[in-house]
Amino acid sequence: MIQKPSARDASELRWFRSSYSDSSNSNECVEVAATPGAVHVRDSKNVRGFRLAVTPAAWTGFVAYAAGR
């Protein structure tokens, strides 16, 4: 995981919601924005709040893990 804050302003990122997010329950949505060096993840209910930034390789591993659940 990347622990330092991203130099990129959150408003510059192109955020999207997963097609697997439950649209009937707005409490369970995350948004993702990909850049060449990081994948950013945030809570869609608190877009100005904390966000995670992980390496693309870590994100790929997480998605593969989550898909098997």
mmCIF file as Biopython writes it, N, C-alpha, C and O atoms, coordinates in Angstrom:
data_model
#
loop_
_atom_site.group_PDB
_atom_site.id
_atom_site.type_symbol
_atom_site.label_atom_id
_atom_site.label_alt_id
_atom_site.label_comp_id
_atom_site.label_asym_id
_atom_site.label_entity_id
_atom_site.label_seq_id
_atom_site.pdbx_PDB_ins_code
_atom_site.Cartn_x
_atom_site.Cartn_y
_atom_site.Cartn_z
_atom_site.occupancy
_atom_site.B_iso_or_equiv
_atom_site.auth_seq_id
_atom_site.auth_asym_id
_atom_site.pdbx_PDB_model_num
ATOM 1   N N  . MET A ? 1  ? 0.849   -1.172  0.000   1.0 0.0 1  A 1 
ATOM 2   C CA . MET A ? 1  ? 0.000   0.000   0.000   1.0 0.0 1  A 1 
ATOM 3   C C  . MET A ? 1  ? 0.889   1.228   0.000   1.0 0.0 1  A 1 
ATOM 4   O O  . MET A ? 1  ? 1.945   1.229   0.633   1.0 0.0 1  A 1 
ATOM 5   N N  . ILE A ? 2  ? 0.488   2.244   -0.683  1.0 0.0 2  A 1 
ATOM 6   C CA . ILE A ? 2  ? 1.213   3.511   -0.705  1.0 0.0 2  A 1 
ATOM 7   C C  . ILE A ? 2  ? 0.749   4.306   0.505   1.0 0.0 2  A 1 
ATOM 8   O O  . ILE A ? 2  ? -0.445  4.567   0.652   1.0 0.0 2  A 1 
ATOM 9   N N  . GLN A ? 3  ? 1.675   4.692   1.370   1.0 0.0 3  A 1 
ATOM 10  C CA . GLN A ? 3  ? 1.296   5.355   2.611   1.0 0.0 3  A 1 
ATOM 11  C C  . GLN A ? 3  ? 1.386   6.871   2.553   1.0 0.0 3  A 1 
ATOM 12  O O  . GLN A ? 3  ? 0.765   7.554   3.366   1.0 0.0 3  A 1 
ATOM 13  N N  . LYS A ? 4  ? 2.138   7.404   1.620   1.0 0.0 4  A 1 
ATOM 14  C CA . LYS A ? 4  ? 2.231   8.850   1.534   1.0 0.0 4  A 1 
ATOM 15  C C  . LYS A ? 4  ? 1.031   9.397   0.763   1.0 0.0 4  A 1 
ATOM 16  O O  . LYS A ? 4  ? 0.513   8.720   -0.125  1.0 0.0 4  A 1 
ATOM 17  N N  . PRO A ? 5  ? 0.587   10.598  1.086   1.0 0.0 5  A 1 
ATOM 18  C CA . PRO A ? 5  ? -0.547  11.174  0.353   1.0 0.0 5  A 1 
ATOM 19  C C  . PRO A ? 5  ? -0.194  11.365  -1.110  1.0 0.0 5  A 1 
ATOM 20  O O  . PRO A ? 5  ? 0.951   11.666  -1.450  1.0 0.0 5  A 1 
ATOM 21  N N  . SER A ? 6  ? -1.160  11.193  -1.949  1.0 0.0 6  A 1 
ATOM 22  C CA . SER A ? 6  ? -0.954  11.373  -3.380  1.0 0.0 6  A 1 
ATOM 23  C C  . SER A ? 6  ? -0.797  12.860  -3.689  1.0 0.0 6  A 1 
ATOM 24  O O  . SER A ? 6  ? -1.510  13.697  -3.135  1.0 0.0 6  A 1 
ATOM 25  N N  . ALA A ? 7  ? 0.126   13.171  -4.562  1.0 0.0 7  A 1 
ATOM 26  C CA . ALA A ? 7  ? 0.300   14.562  -4.983  1.0 0.0 7  A 1 
ATOM 27  C C  . ALA A ? 7  ? -0.852  14.992  -5.876  1.0 0.0 7  A 1 
ATOM 28  O O  . ALA A ? 7  ? -1.095  16.186  -6.054  1.0 0.0 7  A 1 
ATOM 29  N N  . ARG A ? 8  ? -1.545  14.041  -6.426  1.0 0.0 8  A 1 
ATOM 30  C CA . ARG A ? 8  ? -2.655  14.329  -7.335  1.0 0.0 8  A 1 
ATOM 31  C C  . ARG A ? 8  ? -3.884  14.760  -6.522  1.0 0.0 8  A 1 
ATOM 32  O O  . ARG A ? 8  ? -4.253  14.104  -5.548  1.0 0.0 8  A 1 
ATOM 33  N N  . ASP A ? 9  ? -4.495  15.839  -6.922  1.0 0.0 9  A 1 
ATOM 34  C CA . ASP A ? 9  ? -5.713  16.326  -6.281  1.0 0.0 9  A 1 
ATOM 35  C C  . ASP A ? 9  ? -6.863  15.378  -6.617  1.0 0.0 9  A 1 
ATOM 36  O O  . ASP A ? 9  ? -7.000  14.942  -7.760  1.0 0.0 9  A 1 
ATOM 37  N N  . ALA A ? 10 ? -7.680  15.063  -5.627  1.0 0.0 10 A 1 
ATOM 38  C CA . ALA A ? 10 ? -8.796  14.128  -5.837  1.0 0.0 10 A 1 
ATOM 39  C C  . ALA A ? 10 ? -9.740  14.608  -6.932  1.0 0.0 10 A 1 
ATOM 40  O O  . ALA A ? 10 ? -10.371 13.788  -7.599  1.0 0.0 10 A 1 
ATOM 41  N N  . SER A ? 11 ? -9.848  15.914  -7.130  1.0 0.0 11 A 1 
ATOM 42  C CA . SER A ? 11 ? -10.757 16.423  -8.157  1.0 0.0 11 A 1 
ATOM 43  C C  . SER A ? 11 ? -10.228 16.123  -9.562  1.0 0.0 11 A 1 
ATOM 44  O O  . SER A ? 11 ? -10.997 16.173  -10.523 1.0 0.0 11 A 1 
ATOM 45  N N  . GLU A ? 12 ? -8.945  15.813  -9.706  1.0 0.0 12 A 1 
ATOM 46  C CA . GLU A ? 12 ? -8.368  15.495  -10.999 1.0 0.0 12 A 1 
ATOM 47  C C  . GLU A ? 12 ? -8.587  14.036  -11.386 1.0 0.0 12 A 1 
ATOM 48  O O  . GLU A ? 12 ? -8.408  13.670  -12.548 1.0 0.0 12 A 1 
ATOM 49  N N  . LEU A ? 13 ? -8.966  13.213  -10.436 1.0 0.0 13 A 1 
ATOM 50  C CA . LEU A ? 13 ? -9.127  11.787  -10.689 1.0 0.0 13 A 1 
ATOM 51  C C  . LEU A ? 13 ? -10.482 11.498  -11.315 1.0 0.0 13 A 1 
ATOM 52  O O  . LEU A ? 13 ? -11.450 12.218  -11.070 1.0 0.0 13 A 1 
ATOM 53  N N  . ARG A ? 14 ? -10.551 10.447  -12.124 1.0 0.0 14 A 1 
ATOM 54  C CA . ARG A ? 14 ? -11.827 10.017  -12.719 1.0 0.0 14 A 1 
ATOM 55  C C  . ARG A ? 14 ? -12.328 8.830   -11.904 1.0 0.0 14 A 1 
ATOM 56  O O  . ARG A ? 14 ? -11.863 7.704   -12.081 1.0 0.0 14 A 1 
ATOM 57  N N  . TRP A ? 15 ? -13.267 9.089   -11.023 1.0 0.0 15 A 1 
ATOM 58  C CA . TRP A ? 15 ? -13.799 8.073   -10.111 1.0 0.0 15 A 1 
ATOM 59  C C  . TRP A ? 15 ? -14.937 7.313   -10.772 1.0 0.0 15 A 1 
ATOM 60  O O  . TRP A ? 15 ? -15.710 7.881   -11.544 1.0 0.0 15 A 1 
ATOM 61  N N  . PHE A ? 16 ? -15.035 6.021   -10.464 1.0 0.0 16 A 1 
ATOM 62  C CA . PHE A ? 16 ? -16.176 5.239   -10.928 1.0 0.0 16 A 1 
ATOM 63  C C  . PHE A ? 16 ? -16.542 4.217   -9.866  1.0 0.0 16 A 1 
ATOM 64  O O  . PHE A ? 16 ? -15.718 3.826   -9.039  1.0 0.0 16 A 1 
ATOM 65  N N  . ARG A ? 17 ? -17.786 3.799   -9.910  1.0 0.0 17 A 1 
ATOM 66  C CA . ARG A ? 17 ? -18.285 2.769   -8.988  1.0 0.0 17 A 1 
ATOM 67  C C  . ARG A ? 17 ? -18.247 1.422   -9.673  1.0 0.0 17 A 1 
ATOM 68  O O  . ARG A ? 17 ? -18.441 1.314   -10.884 1.0 0.0 17 A 1 
ATOM 69  N N  . SER A ? 18 ? -17.998 0.418   -8.894  1.0 0.0 18 A 1 
ATOM 70  C CA . SER A ? 18 ? -18.000 -0.938  -9.417  1.0 0.0 18 A 1 
ATOM 71  C C  . SER A ? 18 ? -19.402 -1.317  -9.863  1.0 0.0 18 A 1 
ATOM 72  O O  . SER A ? 18 ? -20.395 -0.909  -9.261  1.0 0.0 18 A 1 
ATOM 73  N N  . SER A ? 19 ? -19.463 -2.096  -10.918 1.0 0.0 19 A 1 
ATOM 74  C CA . SER A ? 19 ? -20.766 -2.602  -11.360 1.0 0.0 19 A 1 
ATOM 75  C C  . SER A ? 19 ? -21.329 -3.603  -10.354 1.0 0.0 19 A 1 
ATOM 76  O O  . SER A ? 19 ? -22.507 -3.955  -10.419 1.0 0.0 19 A 1 
ATOM 77  N N  . TYR A ? 20 ? -20.488 -4.061  -9.426  1.0 0.0 20 A 1 
ATOM 78  C CA . TYR A ? 20 ? -20.940 -4.988  -8.390  1.0 0.0 20 A 1 
ATOM 79  C C  . TYR A ? 20 ? -21.463 -4.274  -7.149  1.0 0.0 20 A 1 
ATOM 80  O O  . TYR A ? 20 ? -21.969 -4.932  -6.239  1.0 0.0 20 A 1 
ATOM 81  N N  . SER A ? 21 ? -21.355 -2.945  -7.084  1.0 0.0 21 A 1 
ATOM 82  C CA . SER A ? 21 ? -21.885 -2.214  -5.945  1.0 0.0 21 A 1 
ATOM 83  C C  . SER A ? 21 ? -23.399 -2.367  -5.920  1.0 0.0 21 A 1 
ATOM 84  O O  . SER A ? 21 ? -24.054 -2.348  -6.962  1.0 0.0 21 A 1 
ATOM 85  N N  . ASP A ? 22 ? -23.934 -2.516  -4.745  1.0 0.0 22 A 1 
ATOM 86  C CA . ASP A ? 22 ? -25.372 -2.719  -4.572  1.0 0.0 22 A 1 
ATOM 87  C C  . ASP A ? 22 ? -26.076 -1.370  -4.634  1.0 0.0 22 A 1 
ATOM 88  O O  . ASP A ? 22 ? -26.062 -0.624  -3.655  1.0 0.0 22 A 1 
ATOM 89  N N  . SER A ? 23 ? -26.683 -1.048  -5.757  1.0 0.0 23 A 1 
ATOM 90  C CA . SER A ? 23 ? -27.329 0.253   -5.920  1.0 0.0 23 A 1 
ATOM 91  C C  . SER A ? 23 ? -28.550 0.407   -5.022  1.0 0.0 23 A 1 
ATOM 92  O O  . SER A ? 23 ? -28.995 1.532   -4.794  1.0 0.0 23 A 1 
ATOM 93  N N  . SER A ? 24 ? -29.103 -0.685  -4.507  1.0 0.0 24 A 1 
ATOM 94  C CA . SER A ? 24 ? -30.258 -0.573  -3.609  1.0 0.0 24 A 1 
ATOM 95  C C  . SER A ? 24 ? -29.833 -0.236  -2.186  1.0 0.0 24 A 1 
ATOM 96  O O  . SER A ? 24 ? -30.675 0.118   -1.361  1.0 0.0 24 A 1 
ATOM 97  N N  . ASN A ? 25 ? -28.538 -0.340  -1.885  1.0 0.0 25 A 1 
ATOM 98  C CA . ASN A ? 25 ? -28.031 -0.032  -0.556  1.0 0.0 25 A 1 
ATOM 99  C C  . ASN A ? 25 ? -26.847 0.911   -0.712  1.0 0.0 25 A 1 
ATOM 100 O O  . ASN A ? 25 ? -25.722 0.465   -0.938  1.0 0.0 25 A 1 
ATOM 101 N N  . SER A ? 26 ? -27.094 2.212   -0.594  1.0 0.0 26 A 1 
ATOM 102 C CA . SER A ? 26 ? -26.043 3.202   -0.827  1.0 0.0 26 A 1 
ATOM 103 C C  . SER A ? 26 ? -24.957 3.174   0.241   1.0 0.0 26 A 1 
ATOM 104 O O  . SER A ? 26 ? -23.958 3.882   0.115   1.0 0.0 26 A 1 
ATOM 105 N N  . ASN A ? 27 ? -25.129 2.372   1.289   1.0 0.0 27 A 1 
ATOM 106 C CA . ASN A ? 27 ? -24.115 2.269   2.328   1.0 0.0 27 A 1 
ATOM 107 C C  . ASN A ? 27 ? -22.989 1.311   1.957   1.0 0.0 27 A 1 
ATOM 108 O O  . ASN A ? 27 ? -22.041 1.159   2.728   1.0 0.0 27 A 1 
ATOM 109 N N  . GLU A ? 28 ? -23.068 0.671   0.812   1.0 0.0 28 A 1 
ATOM 110 C CA . GLU A ? 28 ? -22.084 -0.339  0.445   1.0 0.0 28 A 1 
ATOM 111 C C  . GLU A ? 28 ? -21.372 -0.018  -0.858  1.0 0.0 28 A 1 
ATOM 112 O O  . GLU A ? 28 ? -21.059 -0.933  -1.620  1.0 0.0 28 A 1 
ATOM 113 N N  . CYS A ? 29 ? -21.110 1.230   -1.135  1.0 0.0 29 A 1 
ATOM 114 C CA . CYS A ? 29 ? -20.472 1.594   -2.391  1.0 0.0 29 A 1 
ATOM 115 C C  . CYS A ? 29 ? -19.077 2.157   -2.160  1.0 0.0 29 A 1 
ATOM 116 O O  . CYS A ? 29 ? -18.845 2.955   -1.251  1.0 0.0 29 A 1 
ATOM 117 N N  . VAL A ? 30 ? -18.174 1.727   -2.996  1.0 0.0 30 A 1 
ATOM 118 C CA . VAL A ? 30 ? -16.849 2.320   -3.038  1.0 0.0 30 A 1 
ATOM 119 C C  . VAL A ? 30 ? -16.628 2.828   -4.447  1.0 0.0 30 A 1 
ATOM 120 O O  . VAL A ? 30 ? -17.254 2.362   -5.399  1.0 0.0 30 A 1 
ATOM 121 N N  . GLU A ? 31 ? -15.733 3.786   -4.564  1.0 0.0 31 A 1 
ATOM 122 C CA . GLU A ? 31 ? -15.368 4.310   -5.868  1.0 0.0 31 A 1 
ATOM 123 C C  . GLU A ? 31 ? -13.869 4.113   -6.053  1.0 0.0 31 A 1 
ATOM 124 O O  . GLU A ? 31 ? -13.099 4.120   -5.093  1.0 0.0 31 A 1 
ATOM 125 N N  . VAL A ? 32 ? -13.479 3.938   -7.307  1.0 0.0 32 A 1 
ATOM 126 C CA . VAL A ? 32 ? -12.091 3.661   -7.639  1.0 0.0 32 A 1 
ATOM 127 C C  . VAL A ? 32 ? -11.647 4.623   -8.736  1.0 0.0 32 A 1 
ATOM 128 O O  . VAL A ? 32 ? -12.418 4.948   -9.639  1.0 0.0 32 A 1 
ATOM 129 N N  . ALA A ? 33 ? -10.400 5.074   -8.647  1.0 0.0 33 A 1 
ATOM 130 C CA . ALA A ? 33 ? -9.787  5.891   -9.697  1.0 0.0 33 A 1 
ATOM 131 C C  . ALA A ? 33 ? -8.384  5.353   -9.931  1.0 0.0 33 A 1 
ATOM 132 O O  . ALA A ? 33 ? -7.595  5.226   -8.995  1.0 0.0 33 A 1 
ATOM 133 N N  . ALA A ? 34 ? -8.080  5.042   -11.165 1.0 0.0 34 A 1 
ATOM 134 C CA . ALA A ? 34 ? -6.771  4.474   -11.496 1.0 0.0 34 A 1 
ATOM 135 C C  . ALA A ? 34 ? -5.872  5.531   -12.126 1.0 0.0 34 A 1 
ATOM 136 O O  . ALA A ? 34 ? -6.314  6.327   -12.954 1.0 0.0 34 A 1 
ATOM 137 N N  . THR A ? 35 ? -4.614  5.527   -11.723 1.0 0.0 35 A 1 
ATOM 138 C CA . THR A ? 35 ? -3.570  6.345   -12.324 1.0 0.0 35 A 1 
ATOM 139 C C  . THR A ? 35 ? -2.434  5.392   -12.684 1.0 0.0 35 A 1 
ATOM 140 O O  . THR A ? 35 ? -2.456  4.237   -12.260 1.0 0.0 35 A 1 
ATOM 141 N N  . PRO A ? 36 ? -1.459  5.834   -13.439 1.0 0.0 36 A 1 
ATOM 142 C CA . PRO A ? 36 ? -0.373  4.913   -13.795 1.0 0.0 36 A 1 
ATOM 143 C C  . PRO A ? 36 ? 0.356   4.317   -12.590 1.0 0.0 36 A 1 
ATOM 144 O O  . PRO A ? 36 ? 0.801   3.171   -12.655 1.0 0.0 36 A 1 
ATOM 145 N N  . GLY A ? 37 ? 0.488   5.059   -11.505 1.0 0.0 37 A 1 
ATOM 146 C CA . GLY A ? 37 ? 1.253   4.570   -10.367 1.0 0.0 37 A 1 
ATOM 147 C C  . GLY A ? 37 ? 0.451   4.082   -9.187  1.0 0.0 37 A 1 
ATOM 148 O O  . GLY A ? 37 ? 1.022   3.538   -8.242  1.0 0.0 37 A 1 
ATOM 149 N N  . ALA A ? 38 ? -0.875  4.261   -9.210  1.0 0.0 38 A 1 
ATOM 150 C CA . ALA A ? 38 ? -1.680  3.891   -8.043  1.0 0.0 38 A 1 
ATOM 151 C C  . ALA A ? 38 ? -3.141  3.691   -8.424  1.0 0.0 38 A 1 
ATOM 152 O O  . ALA A ? 38 ? -3.629  4.216   -9.425  1.0 0.0 38 A 1 
ATOM 153 N N  . VAL A ? 39 ? -3.814  2.916   -7.592  1.0 0.0 39 A 1 
ATOM 154 C CA . VAL A ? 39 ? -5.270  2.782   -7.674  1.0 0.0 39 A 1 
ATOM 155 C C  . VAL A ? 39 ? -5.813  3.378   -6.389  1.0 0.0 39 A 1 
ATOM 156 O O  . VAL A ? 39 ? -5.454  2.947   -5.294  1.0 0.0 39 A 1 
ATOM 157 N N  . HIS A ? 40 ? -6.679  4.370   -6.526  1.0 0.0 40 A 1 
ATOM 158 C CA . HIS A ? 40 ? -7.248  5.082   -5.380  1.0 0.0 40 A 1 
ATOM 159 C C  . HIS A ? 40 ? -8.637  4.526   -5.100  1.0 0.0 40 A 1 
ATOM 160 O O  . HIS A ? 40 ? -9.406  4.256   -6.023  1.0 0.0 40 A 1 
ATOM 161 N N  . VAL A ? 41 ? -8.950  4.357   -3.821  1.0 0.0 41 A 1 
ATOM 162 C CA . VAL A ? 41 ? -10.240 3.804   -3.408  1.0 0.0 41 A 1 
ATOM 163 C C  . VAL A ? 41 ? -10.810 4.718   -2.338  1.0 0.0 41 A 1 
ATOM 164 O O  . VAL A ? 41 ? -10.102 5.112   -1.411  1.0 0.0 41 A 1 
ATOM 165 N N  . ARG A ? 42 ? -12.096 5.060   -2.462  1.0 0.0 42 A 1 
ATOM 166 C CA . ARG A ? 42 ? -12.740 5.915   -1.463  1.0 0.0 42 A 1 
ATOM 167 C C  . ARG A ? 42 ? -14.166 5.456   -1.219  1.0 0.0 42 A 1 
ATOM 168 O O  . ARG A ? 42 ? -14.735 4.701   -2.007  1.0 0.0 42 A 1 
ATOM 169 N N  . ASP A ? 43 ? -14.725 5.917   -0.131  1.0 0.0 43 A 1 
ATOM 170 C CA . ASP A ? 43 ? -16.115 5.656   0.233   1.0 0.0 43 A 1 
ATOM 171 C C  . ASP A ? 43 ? -16.989 6.642   -0.544  1.0 0.0 43 A 1 
ATOM 172 O O  . ASP A ? 43 ? -16.790 7.853   -0.445  1.0 0.0 43 A 1 
ATOM 173 N N  . SER A ? 44 ? -17.929 6.149   -1.294  1.0 0.0 44 A 1 
ATOM 174 C CA . SER A ? 44 ? -18.765 7.024   -2.122  1.0 0.0 44 A 1 
ATOM 175 C C  . SER A ? 44 ? -19.658 7.951   -1.296  1.0 0.0 44 A 1 
ATOM 176 O O  . SER A ? 44 ? -20.131 8.966   -1.805  1.0 0.0 44 A 1 
ATOM 177 N N  . LYS A ? 45 ? -19.890 7.611   -0.033  1.0 0.0 45 A 1 
ATOM 178 C CA . LYS A ? 45 ? -20.719 8.464   0.820   1.0 0.0 45 A 1 
ATOM 179 C C  . LYS A ? 45 ? -19.928 9.625   1.411   1.0 0.0 45 A 1 
ATOM 180 O O  . LYS A ? 45 ? -20.513 10.596  1.891   1.0 0.0 45 A 1 
ATOM 181 N N  . ASN A ? 46 ? -18.597 9.526   1.379   1.0 0.0 46 A 1 
ATOM 182 C CA . ASN A ? 46 ? -17.749 10.557  1.976   1.0 0.0 46 A 1 
ATOM 183 C C  . ASN A ? 46 ? -16.590 10.837  1.016   1.0 0.0 46 A 1 
ATOM 184 O O  . ASN A ? 46 ? -15.447 10.468  1.286   1.0 0.0 46 A 1 
ATOM 185 N N  . VAL A ? 47 ? -16.894 11.484  -0.094  1.0 0.0 47 A 1 
ATOM 186 C CA . VAL A ? 47 ? -15.900 11.665  -1.147  1.0 0.0 47 A 1 
ATOM 187 C C  . VAL A ? 47 ? -14.738 12.568  -0.730  1.0 0.0 47 A 1 
ATOM 188 O O  . VAL A ? 47 ? -13.680 12.532  -1.359  1.0 0.0 47 A 1 
ATOM 189 N N  . ARG A ? 48 ? -14.912 13.361  0.297   1.0 0.0 48 A 1 
ATOM 190 C CA . ARG A ? 48 ? -13.828 14.216  0.783   1.0 0.0 48 A 1 
ATOM 191 C C  . ARG A ? 48 ? -13.062 13.569  1.932   1.0 0.0 48 A 1 
ATOM 192 O O  . ARG A ? 48 ? -12.111 14.149  2.455   1.0 0.0 48 A 1 
ATOM 193 N N  . GLY A ? 49 ? -13.473 12.391  2.314   1.0 0.0 49 A 1 
ATOM 194 C CA . GLY A ? 49 ? -12.850 11.698  3.437   1.0 0.0 49 A 1 
ATOM 195 C C  . GLY A ? 49 ? -11.594 10.962  3.030   1.0 0.0 49 A 1 
ATOM 196 O O  . GLY A ? 49 ? -10.997 11.234  1.988   1.0 0.0 49 A 1 
ATOM 197 N N  . PHE A ? 50 ? -11.213 10.037  3.864   1.0 0.0 50 A 1 
ATOM 198 C CA . PHE A ? 50 ? -10.008 9.257   3.621   1.0 0.0 50 A 1 
ATOM 199 C C  . PHE A ? 50 ? -10.147 8.415   2.366   1.0 0.0 50 A 1 
ATOM 200 O O  . PHE A ? 50 ? -11.244 8.026   1.966   1.0 0.0 50 A 1 
ATOM 201 N N  . ARG A ? 51 ? -8.999  8.146   1.757   1.0 0.0 51 A 1 
ATOM 202 C CA . ARG A ? 51 ? -8.976  7.227   0.637   1.0 0.0 51 A 1 
ATOM 203 C C  . ARG A ? 51 ? -7.685  6.418   0.717   1.0 0.0 51 A 1 
ATOM 204 O O  . ARG A ? 51 ? -6.689  6.844   1.302   1.0 0.0 51 A 1 
ATOM 205 N N  . LEU A ? 52 ? -7.740  5.274   0.128   1.0 0.0 52 A 1 
ATOM 206 C CA . LEU A ? 52 ? -6.570  4.402   0.058   1.0 0.0 52 A 1 
ATOM 207 C C  . LEU A ? 52 ? -5.928  4.555   -1.307  1.0 0.0 52 A 1 
ATOM 208 O O  . LEU A ? 52 ? -6.601  4.836   -2.299  1.0 0.0 52 A 1 
ATOM 209 N N  . ALA A ? 53 ? -4.631  4.369   -1.344  1.0 0.0 53 A 1 
ATOM 210 C CA . ALA A ? 53 ? -3.915  4.312   -2.611  1.0 0.0 53 A 1 
ATOM 211 C C  . ALA A ? 53 ? -3.023  3.083   -2.547  1.0 0.0 53 A 1 
ATOM 212 O O  . ALA A ? 53 ? -2.187  2.959   -1.651  1.0 0.0 53 A 1 
ATOM 213 N N  . VAL A ? 54 ? -3.202  2.183   -3.492  1.0 0.0 54 A 1 
ATOM 214 C CA . VAL A ? 54 ? -2.411  0.956   -3.539  1.0 0.0 54 A 1 
ATOM 215 C C  . VAL A ? 54 ? -1.754  0.850   -4.909  1.0 0.0 54 A 1 
ATOM 216 O O  . VAL A ? 54 ? -2.184  1.482   -5.874  1.0 0.0 54 A 1 
ATOM 217 N N  . THR A ? 55 ? -0.711  0.043   -4.974  1.0 0.0 55 A 1 
ATOM 218 C CA . THR A ? 55 ? -0.058  -0.160  -6.266  1.0 0.0 55 A 1 
ATOM 219 C C  . THR A ? 55 ? -0.999  -0.920  -7.193  1.0 0.0 55 A 1 
ATOM 220 O O  . THR A ? 55 ? -1.872  -1.653  -6.727  1.0 0.0 55 A 1 
ATOM 221 N N  . PRO A ? 56 ? -0.829  -0.752  -8.487  1.0 0.0 56 A 1 
ATOM 222 C CA . PRO A ? 56 ? -1.657  -1.520  -9.418  1.0 0.0 56 A 1 
ATOM 223 C C  . PRO A ? 56 ? -1.537  -3.032  -9.195  1.0 0.0 56 A 1 
ATOM 224 O O  . PRO A ? 56 ? -2.525  -3.753  -9.334  1.0 0.0 56 A 1 
ATOM 225 N N  . ALA A ? 57 ? -0.351  -3.516  -8.855  1.0 0.0 57 A 1 
ATOM 226 C CA . ALA A ? 57 ? -0.175  -4.957  -8.609  1.0 0.0 57 A 1 
ATOM 227 C C  . ALA A ? 57 ? -0.964  -5.399  -7.379  1.0 0.0 57 A 1 
ATOM 228 O O  . ALA A ? 57 ? -1.572  -6.470  -7.385  1.0 0.0 57 A 1 
ATOM 229 N N  . ALA A ? 58 ? -0.958  -4.587  -6.332  1.0 0.0 58 A 1 
ATOM 230 C CA . ALA A ? 58 ? -1.725  -4.922  -5.128  1.0 0.0 58 A 1 
ATOM 231 C C  . ALA A ? 58 ? -3.222  -4.932  -5.441  1.0 0.0 58 A 1 
ATOM 232 O O  . ALA A ? 58 ? -3.948  -5.801  -4.956  1.0 0.0 58 A 1 
ATOM 233 N N  . TRP A ? 59 ? -3.681  -3.991  -6.232  1.0 0.0 59 A 1 
ATOM 234 C CA . TRP A ? 59 ? -5.099  -3.933  -6.602  1.0 0.0 59 A 1 
ATOM 235 C C  . TRP A ? 59 ? -5.500  -5.160  -7.411  1.0 0.0 59 A 1 
ATOM 236 O O  . TRP A ? 59 ? -6.561  -5.741  -7.185  1.0 0.0 59 A 1 
ATOM 237 N N  . THR A ? 60 ? -4.650  -5.550  -8.351  1.0 0.0 60 A 1 
ATOM 238 C CA . THR A ? 60 ? -4.919  -6.735  -9.163  1.0 0.0 60 A 1 
ATOM 239 C C  . THR A ? 60 ? -5.034  -7.972  -8.274  1.0 0.0 60 A 1 
ATOM 240 O O  . THR A ? 60 ? -5.919  -8.805  -8.472  1.0 0.0 60 A 1 
ATOM 241 N N  . GLY A ? 61 ? -4.143  -8.087  -7.300  1.0 0.0 61 A 1 
ATOM 242 C CA . GLY A ? 61 ? -4.207  -9.210  -6.362  1.0 0.0 61 A 1 
ATOM 243 C C  . GLY A ? 61 ? -5.470  -9.189  -5.527  1.0 0.0 61 A 1 
ATOM 244 O O  . GLY A ? 61 ? -6.081  -10.231 -5.293  1.0 0.0 61 A 1 
ATOM 245 N N  . PHE A ? 62 ? -5.867  -8.002  -5.072  1.0 0.0 62 A 1 
ATOM 246 C CA . PHE A ? 62 ? -7.094  -7.879  -4.283  1.0 0.0 62 A 1 
ATOM 247 C C  . PHE A ? 62 ? -8.316  -8.268  -5.105  1.0 0.0 62 A 1 
ATOM 248 O O  . PHE A ? 62 ? -9.173  -9.012  -4.627  1.0 0.0 62 A 1 
ATOM 249 N N  . VAL A ? 63 ? -8.403  -7.776  -6.323  1.0 0.0 63 A 1 
ATOM 250 C CA . VAL A ? 63 ? -9.558  -8.078  -7.170  1.0 0.0 63 A 1 
ATOM 251 C C  . VAL A ? 63 ? -9.645  -9.581  -7.438  1.0 0.0 63 A 1 
ATOM 252 O O  . VAL A ? 63 ? -10.730 -10.160 -7.405  1.0 0.0 63 A 1 
ATOM 253 N N  . ALA A ? 64 ? -8.502  -10.206 -7.703  1.0 0.0 64 A 1 
ATOM 254 C CA . ALA A ? 64 ? -8.498  -11.648 -7.935  1.0 0.0 64 A 1 
ATOM 255 C C  . ALA A ? 64 ? -8.961  -12.391 -6.681  1.0 0.0 64 A 1 
ATOM 256 O O  . ALA A ? 64 ? -9.718  -13.357 -6.780  1.0 0.0 64 A 1 
ATOM 257 N N  . TYR A ? 65 ? -8.517  -11.953 -5.516  1.0 0.0 65 A 1 
ATOM 258 C CA . TYR A ? 65 ? -8.923  -12.558 -4.261  1.0 0.0 65 A 1 
ATOM 259 C C  . TYR A ? 65 ? -10.425 -12.372 -4.034  1.0 0.0 65 A 1 
ATOM 260 O O  . TYR A ? 65 ? -11.131 -13.326 -3.706  1.0 0.0 65 A 1 
ATOM 261 N N  . ALA A ? 66 ? -10.909 -11.135 -4.212  1.0 0.0 66 A 1 
ATOM 262 C CA . ALA A ? 66 ? -12.318 -10.833 -3.958  1.0 0.0 66 A 1 
ATOM 263 C C  . ALA A ? 66 ? -13.226 -11.575 -4.938  1.0 0.0 66 A 1 
ATOM 264 O O  . ALA A ? 66 ? -14.324 -11.987 -4.565  1.0 0.0 66 A 1 
ATOM 265 N N  . ALA A ? 67 ? -12.791 -11.748 -6.169  1.0 0.0 67 A 1 
ATOM 266 C CA . ALA A ? 67 ? -13.608 -12.429 -7.167  1.0 0.0 67 A 1 
ATOM 267 C C  . ALA A ? 67 ? -13.822 -13.896 -6.800  1.0 0.0 67 A 1 
ATOM 268 O O  . ALA A ? 67 ? -14.815 -14.504 -7.200  1.0 0.0 67 A 1 
ATOM 269 N N  . GLY A ? 68 ? -12.891 -14.455 -6.042  1.0 0.0 68 A 1 
ATOM 270 C CA . GLY A ? 68 ? -13.011 -15.857 -5.639  1.0 0.0 68 A 1 
ATOM 271 C C  . GLY A ? 68 ? -13.840 -16.067 -4.397  1.0 0.0 68 A 1 
ATOM 272 O O  . GLY A ? 68 ? -14.002 -17.201 -3.947  1.0 0.0 68 A 1 
ATOM 273 N N  . ARG A ? 69 ? -14.370 -14.999 -3.831  1.0 0.0 69 A 1 
ATOM 274 C CA . ARG A ? 69 ? -15.172 -15.099 -2.603  1.0 0.0 69 A 1 
ATOM 275 C C  . ARG A ? 69 ? -16.628 -15.199 -2.896  1.0 0.0 69 A 1 
ATOM 276 O O  . ARG A ? 69 ? -17.439 -15.289 -1.974  1.0 0.0 69 A 1 
#
